[in-house]
Amino acid sequence: MSPKPPRAQCLVSFGSNLGDRDTVIAEAARRVTASPMVEDFAASRLFETPPIGGPSGQEPFLNAVAAFETTHSARDILELLQTVENDLGRQRRRRWDARSIDLDVVLHGNLVGGSAALIVPHPRYTARQFVLQPACDVAAHYRDPRFGWSLGELSEHLSSGNASLALVGGDDSTRQQLCDRLSAEHGIRTFAATQPTQSGVALDEAMSGRWAKKHRASTSHDETSHDQPHHAAPPRQPDGATPTGQPSSAELGEPIIVRSDEPWVSAYVPPLPLGPHVEKTNRDASIPRLVARMQWATADTRWPAPHQMWPSGGRWPEYRLEVDNLDWAVTEIASALVSMRCPVRPVTENQAWWQ
């Protein structure tokens, strides 16, 4: 007798801002929960949010999420969602366009990975309060398998400080071009790196706490190693000083000094408050809410090709961005900042809107 497949906690998102939104989104939920692949279906309340980043003139979105258990793969769930979208008249024209129904797999157990058609966890949900706040209705305890934070902790973290992103990956020139355009075209405060930076493994060492251990092993007493990467650092000390040999924010790039609630983007990753217990409600305006991990994508290198799998395992929440078009990347980053602070207004008193 073959063993039963393992059960996974799955989180999917619902959105609609075209046509009869209430009817279409409720029908989508009914069709999903009717599938034999879906067990213990629980929906959030229904929320209304403004359209973000797309063509002008769109109606507000209705958004919700659903949590359920399944023994089926993430690809099976994606195929179910796409079938429901197609049956309900979804037309895919252009990115961020109005849509009658939009369904996404956000989380699927501890899965990290995917294919050209599916990436799990959803690479950009971490900046989207219109996903995170509804998720807190039904799945606040679900954890992102990459960095271990619960969805409730992540939502509170986004609300605690300034809407902000620290760019890493790609190359210095691309990050600086993005910052220059964000400043010129969207009026977003940006901060330049003052030294060439390294991406990839070194950042992950810093974000997982291995940087300090590695540094201690390579230095003695008060000597400072000049071979260490200069783009990230372990936690600040209580008095604001940094451990011996750890680069300060000034050594990394322009000091991040901003007004309360002023959105910003940096072309480098400033020191992050990482330690045995990460303070997930830190309100320091100079600490980025998310690290935006970038990768320049071509037809041959688009993630997640086996040789292009992005590293994971850090302890700071990430936003993942493939850059194949700078125009799109500028709009995407600006939209991510708006998504961190967009109003998310409940429009139903309970979670039975789909029944």
Secondary structure, 3 states (H helix, E strand, C coil): CCCCCCCEEEEEEEEECCCCHHHHHHHHHHHHHCCCCCEEEEECCCEEECCCCCCCCCCCEEEEEEEEEECCCHHHHHHHHHHHHHHCCCCCCCCCCCCCCEEEEEEECCCCEEECCEEECCCCHHHCHHHHHHHHHHCCCCECCCCCCEHHHHHHHHHHCCCEEEEEECCHHHHHHHHHHHHHHHCCEEECECCCCCCCHHHHHHHCCHHHHHHHHHCCCCCCCCCCCCCCCCCCCCCCCCCCCCCCHHHHECCCCCCCCCCEEECCCCCCCCCCCCCCCCCCCCCCCEEEEEEECCCCCCCCCHHHCCCCCCCCCEEEEEECCHHHHHHHHHHHHHHHHCCCEECCCCCCCCC
